[in-house]
Amino acid sequence: MKIGKLYNLAAVEAFVQSGAQAGFQDSHAGVVLARNLTAVDPKLFEKKYPELALMAAGLDIDNSGGYARNIQSLRILDEGDFKVNGDYDDNKGKISLSAEDSTLKVFPYAGHSIWSDDEVKEAELQNINLPSQFLSTHNKLYQRKLDEIGLIGLPGSTGLLNSAAFSSDSAANTAANLTAVQLYQEIADLITTQHNAVNNTPEYMANRVIMPVRVMNVAKSKLIGNEDTVVNVLEALRRNFPNVEFLASFRGDTTANGGNLATSSTVAFSNNDEAMKLRVPVPLTVGEIIKPSSFEFRVDSKFRIAGLDVLEATAGFRLTGL
């Protein structure tokens, strides 16, 4: 996940310069970027904001579309087959191409911050760069909104945890009520079922599993194996599926299903850009600091997002009720 696809870095630079021109201290570009934007790195981000699983999911961010109101994606399909030579029926031996398309509506988002000259002076007494702190806050809320939209969806669309495009199955019981072996088998079967559905096509094979935090904690606590090789369920899954990364999100038990454990969502999916993309046609763009009055300052930020674009429906599979 490249930082340049999530942020308009030129706008950040302009924000920093406008802060410097307004007389704010500690407003150099390197300082602002280092303190406020490097959290996009999944390792740092996961440590600081463990609930935002989307940032560690590794989905491809697509910035195409700009200020268009809708984004359409196309996929070419191969059709037809070879037939025995001499069979001259028009529909036999015919090889052709067809196309599938999907259209997503783009939603614009915006936010702003206002502060006074007094607040700037008070912050300076504590060696706090107030504009930098506001930028940091815009960044945090932007990432939380991306997590919500990517996992749950936008009005009229769905996300990873509730995608209508994915096939689904129901768990035999909740994680807490299953034995360690049963819990392992539920998640292992989820991955295996998805891999079978795509015939082990590398681009579509699930390499990520997002589960509710509750399920992750149970998987860490329940032990499996014999006296010589006792491991918890999560460790066993990681050993047997080394190419799959296991992530946890609080949204699997809340926003996705209203808190009803019977419909909690665990999803195995491929983050390959041939399988799905997160469409952010306009990344976070921060405006310059302006003075609407003699003693007030204001900064605006905005972005445009169309949400999760599932290009291959079999690239994900859901398990509910775990």
Secondary structure as GFF3:
##gff-version 3
##sequence-region A 1 322
A	DSSP	alpha_helix	3	6	.	.	.	ID=ss1
A	DSSP	alpha_helix	9	21	.	.	.	ID=ss2
A	DSSP	alpha_helix	29	36	.	.	.	ID=ss3
A	DSSP	three_ten_helix	38	40	.	.	.	ID=ss4
A	DSSP	alpha_helix	42	48	.	.	.	ID=ss5
A	DSSP	three_ten_helix	53	56	.	.	.	ID=ss6
A	DSSP	beta_strand	60	62	.	.	.	ID=ss7
A	DSSP	beta_strand	70	80	.	.	.	ID=ss8
A	DSSP	beta_strand	95	105	.	.	.	ID=ss9
A	DSSP	beta_strand	107	116	.	.	.	ID=ss10
A	DSSP	alpha_helix	117	125	.	.	.	ID=ss11
A	DSSP	alpha_helix	130	152	.	.	.	ID=ss12
A	DSSP	beta_strand	167	170	.	.	.	ID=ss13
A	DSSP	three_ten_helix	175	177	.	.	.	ID=ss14
A	DSSP	alpha_helix	180	197	.	.	.	ID=ss15
A	DSSP	beta_strand	208	212	.	.	.	ID=ss16
A	DSSP	alpha_helix	213	221	.	.	.	ID=ss17
A	DSSP	beta_strand	223	224	.	.	.	ID=ss18
A	DSSP	beta_strand	231	232	.	.	.	ID=ss19
A	DSSP	alpha_helix	233	240	.	.	.	ID=ss20
A	DSSP	beta_strand	245	249	.	.	.	ID=ss21
A	DSSP	three_ten_helix	250	252	.	.	.	ID=ss22
A	DSSP	three_ten_helix	261	263	.	.	.	ID=ss23
A	DSSP	beta_strand	265	269	.	.	.	ID=ss24
A	DSSP	beta_strand	276	279	.	.	.	ID=ss25
A	DSSP	beta_strand	282	286	.	.	.	ID=ss26
A	DSSP	beta_strand	290	293	.	.	.	ID=ss27
A	DSSP	beta_strand	296	305	.	.	.	ID=ss28
A	DSSP	beta_strand	307	310	.	.	.	ID=ss29
A	DSSP	three_ten_helix	313	315	.	.	.	ID=ss30
A	DSSP	beta_strand	316	320	.	.	.	ID=ss31
###
